[in-house]
Amino acid sequence: MSTTVGGSGTPPKKGRTALIVGIVVVIVIIAAVAVTVAYLPHKTTPPPSKVTITVWDTSAAGGESTAFNTSLALFEAAHTNVTVDVTYGVSVGSTNFVTDATSGTAPNVYRDSSDNGGSLYAGGLLVNLSQYLPSTVFANYTSGTISDFTLNGAIYGLPVNTNGIAMYYNKALLPNGQPPANTYQMIQDAVNVTNMGSSYLGMPYDIGATYGYRFAAWFPAFGGEIFNSTGYPMLNSTQDIAAMSWVWNWTVKYHVSQPGLSGESDEQAYFESNHSAFMFDGPWDQSTYLKAIGSNLGVTAIPINNATGLWPQPLWGSIGYLVANNKASGASSAQIWASVQFAEEMTNYTSQLNLYTQAGDLPALTSVGSYVSAHPGSDPLISGWIAQEGHTQKFPNIPQMAYYWTPFHIGTSNLEQNASNNSGITPASVMNSIETQIISGLTTNGVPLAAIVENTTLAATHNIFLVAVVGRP
């Protein structure tokens, strides 16, 4: 194994936030991007000669990196004819992949997010793994995670983990220490905590703090969505406006939140000091909350919206392994073969169980999830995460998604800062503004407002839009 330390592109992952920043770079590929698969189909025997593959690793320092290296060693021991040249410290969503692909020098394998992978596949830069692996391989993953890596029927990546947000709660501040069974009870619990004193705020929530990443959970609770099946934005739909109006009422009607919060940091400060009942966040911050709250910390699925009978569904993303095609990496058929083998084995049962044990990453394989549920080990809260995984939405992996984040942040920040100033700003006007900004961004940059087509039929000149992900997806 040869290694390179470093990498560039987007900033390193931060364990303190799930901030997602949209619209980072536009790269125009001027060439036909029709992909003709001319590589070997899936084989069970290695290529006849030695081969070297290049891999970009995005594992976080600590447990993830340890787990990656353990699985890498197992792969190399089983494939002595394959040399793996690893570049460590690369970020998910690195724009350098597309830059390098324009000269055919992208890595053979990239450990990246499912949503960024969708943009790369739409741009004709990744192999369709459905053409290399039997369907029985894909059947082993949870339907949600394999869906994250599917675009127009093609599977372009193999997931190694899955995560999103759930609802943390403070048992000491809730009746009988139990989480709410529905959103009505959630509001009542938050009101009771707010009424405990001036330093308490039952459910502090900065709507635009994570650029619509956390908020997206509430759209399905009212029957809404971010984009429809054709890739058209739906932010000004009746359902999405209802979701925004309801969450805004946490501040203006129920007073369990307040304007002027400084993002997640203020929310976390209330929660960690035992002055709020709930925190909507991911597993990446669990150790911090455990240190602050101890045995009173709980995790559960965000409760059902009893007004509609629908569940909130957080964006449930995934990190996985992508294999670059010949166009992007200059790979030979032997390198493609070795890269597919590498992706498959770095996401197998042993690798995912090791990743959970070392880093706490939630598994993408159904079998590992079943094992983890039955053997919680050092994580007594794992059952709450498994419960949330049953109520999630696919993290949109279409290029249009890059144009959601910033308009959402700008619009909702305007709502929180100016709605009380007799400015006429309302949830409905803000959602209409967000919709308009998204459409403007898409049309200005040539991104289609209709269905994304297979990369085999993309136009000769196609704009590829990437989204930088700071933190975990």
Secondary structure, 3 states (H helix, E strand, C coil): CEEEECCCCCCCCCCCCCCEEEEEEEEEEECCCCCCCCCCCCCCCCCCCCEEEEEECCCCCCHHHHHHHHHHHHHHHHCCCEEEEEEECCCCCCCHHHHHHCCCCCCCEEEEEHHHHHHHHHCCCECCHHHCCCHHHHCCECHHHHHHCEECCEECEEECCEECCEEEEEHHHCHHHCCCCEHHHHHHHHHHHHCCCCCCCCCCCCCCCCCCCCHHHHHHHCCCCCECCCCCECCCCHHHHHHHHHHHHHHHCCCCCCCCCCHHHHHHHHHHCCCCCEEEECHHHHHHHHHHHHHHEEEECCCEECCCCECCCCEEECEEEEEECHHHHCCCHHHHHHHHHHHHHCCCHHHHHHHHHHHCCECCEHHHHHHHHHCCCCCCCHHHHHHHHCCCEECCCCHHHHHCHHHHHHHHHHHHHHCCCCCCCCHHHHHHHHHHHHHHHHHHCCCCCCCCCCCCCCCCEEEEEEEEECCCC
